[in-house]
Amino acid sequence: MMGEQFRKVEQYSPKSSPRGARSPVVSRQDSSGTLKTTILLGKNPSIVPSGPFYLLKEPPGESEITGATNLMAYYGLEHSYSKFSGKKLKEQLSSFLPTLPGVIDSPGQSDNSSLRSVIEKPPVGGKDLLPLTSAQLEGFRLHPGPLPEQYRYTNAAPIKKHKNKHKKHKHKEGIPSTETAIADASGDIHEKKHKKQKRHDEDKERKKRKKEKKRKKQKHSPEHSGGLTPSQHSS
Amino acid sequence: MASSLENLEAQLEMFIENVRQIHIIVSDFQPQSQNVLNQKLQTMVHGLQEVDKLKSQVQDVHVPLEVFDYIDQGRNPQLYTKDCIEKALAKNEQVKGKIDAYRKFKSNMLLELSRTFPTELSKYRALRGDE
């Protein structure tokens, strides 16, 4: 429809018009209904606009709120804005849910625990949740002993990660932890600590050796052939 | 609304804690722990019942789907809020700029029109009821 209109305009464009630059008489539909004209015929035919011209079309209704107002202030969200814009938020999910046990920072797709999958494939529902009968509980009778390695390491996760961080220094070497993961984590920490201590000791020894070497050198140097230090000279 | 969410949060926290304890029990299972385990399993069912009961209280809570993507990627969902607020602010400023520019344009146009077509504009203004 639009294309047709354009074609029409092109066809009657002043440039191509045989009547020169005179504007052609093209019927234009007034969709707004504001361009009312009265055509007077007779000796002096004329076209008189009888209605308001298009600038007088009703302006859009004034709305109380526009994009010119500070919407953050209007909806009372300034507090939230300052809260989030001021401080640098931590990226990890575990910083938002510090009390949640398990590794929650890894992508959900990797262990099939994504929330998306719950929406896309909703679990079977609509059934009543009933307490387990004694027969059903029989199915949960377990064999004594620890879990096999592969399950222990994949399932065991650092519990209360944040608290662990604070506990780092409280752990004492040689005391095994009840949680495997915690034990792992603390083990790492102790190793690091131990390494640090070792390095520190090594540094100390190296310095000591250097000092001794220097002293020996001074003793054997020609300046000190007499074996007396300047302080000894003065005395 | 806040209290129902708090209830749900507390219920979920209790549920998670129960599951964590089950995990500890089963990771090095002792025969004498069987009764405790059974009890914990029943608590788990009870916990699910409680969460199900709270379902009706949070029906009108709408969560944007994009938040789930953040959580699934192991990212802090508050980052989504932050991004939204920043985007909204930027858009707000942009629109305000446009509106201000149009306002200036209107006043300049009226000024120029009144210089060039003073009578027409006064008629226009009279019709408009601006005067």
Boltz contact constraints between the chains, C-beta under 6 A:
constraints:
  - contact:
      token1: [A, 56]
      token2: [B, 127]
      max_distance: 6.0
  - contact:
      token1: [A, 67]
      token2: [B, 95]
      max_distance: 6.0
  - contact:
      token1: [A, 67]
      token2: [B, 96]
      max_distance: 6.0
  - contact:
      token1: [A, 68]
      token2: [B, 96]
      max_distance: 6.0
  - contact:
      token1: [A, 68]
      token2: [B, 99]
      max_distance: 6.0
  - contact:
      token1: [A, 71]
      token2: [B, 92]
      max_distance: 6.0
  - contact:
      token1: [A, 81]
      token2: [B, 85]
      max_distance: 6.0
  - contact:
      token1: [A, 84]
      token2: [B, 82]
      max_distance: 6.0
  - contact:
      token1: [A, 84]
      token2: [B, 85]
      max_distance: 6.0
  - contact:
      token1: [A, 89]
      token2: [B, 76]
      max_distance: 6.0
  - contact:
      token1: [A, 89]
      token2: [B, 78]
      max_distance: 6.0
  - contact:
      token1: [A, 89]
      token2: [B, 79]
      max_distance: 6.0
  - contact:
      token1: [A, 90]
      token2: [B, 76]
      max_distance: 6.0
  - contact:
      token1: [A, 91]
      token2: [B, 75]
      max_distance: 6.0
  - contact:
      token1: [A, 93]
      token2: [B, 74]
      max_distance: 6.0
  - contact:
      token1: [A, 93]
      token2: [B, 76]
      max_distance: 6.0
  - contact:
      token1: [A, 95]
      token2: [B, 76]
      max_distance: 6.0
  - contact:
      token1: [A, 96]
      token2: [B, 76]
      max_distance: 6.0
  - contact:
      token1: [A, 101]
      token2: [B, 20]
      max_distance: 6.0
  - contact:
      token1: [A, 105]
      token2: [B, 74]
      max_distance: 6.0
  - contact:
      token1: [A, 106]
      token2: [B, 74]
      max_distance: 6.0
  - contact:
      token1: [A, 107]
      token2: [B, 73]
      max_distance: 6.0
  - contact:
      token1: [A, 107]
      token2: [B, 74]
      max_distance: 6.0
  - contact:
      token1: [A, 108]
      token2: [B, 72]
      max_distance: 6.0
  - contact:
      token1: [A, 114]
      token2: [B, 72]
      max_distance: 6.0
  - contact:
      token1: [A, 115]
      token2: [B, 68]
      max_distance: 6.0
  - contact:
      token1: [A, 115]
      token2: [B, 71]
      max_distance: 6.0
  - contact:
      token1: [A, 115]
      token2: [B, 72]
      max_distance: 6.0
  - contact:
      token1: [A, 116]
      token2: [B, 68]
      max_distance: 6.0
  - contact:
      token1: [A, 116]
      token2: [B, 72]
      max_distance: 6.0
  - contact:
      token1: [A, 129]
      token2: [B, 48]
      max_distance: 6.0
  - contact:
      token1: [A, 129]
      token2: [B, 49]
      max_distance: 6.0
  - contact:
      token1: [A, 131]
      token2: [B, 42]
      max_distance: 6.0
  - contact:
      token1: [A, 131]
      token2: [B, 45]
      max_distance: 6.0
  - contact:
      token1: [A, 137]
      token2: [B, 38]
      max_distance: 6.0
  - contact:
      token1: [A, 140]
      token2: [B, 41]
      max_distance: 6.0
  - contact:
      token1: [A, 142]
      token2: [B, 29]
      max_distance: 6.0
  - contact:
      token1: [A, 144]
      token2: [B, 29]
      max_distance: 6.0
  - contact:
      token1: [A, 144]
      token2: [B, 30]
      max_distance: 6.0
  - contact:
      token1: [A, 144]
      token2: [B, 31]
      max_distance: 6.0
  - contact:
      token1: [A, 146]
      token2: [B, 28]
      max_distance: 6.0
  - contact:
      token1: [A, 147]
      token2: [B, 27]
      max_distance: 6.0
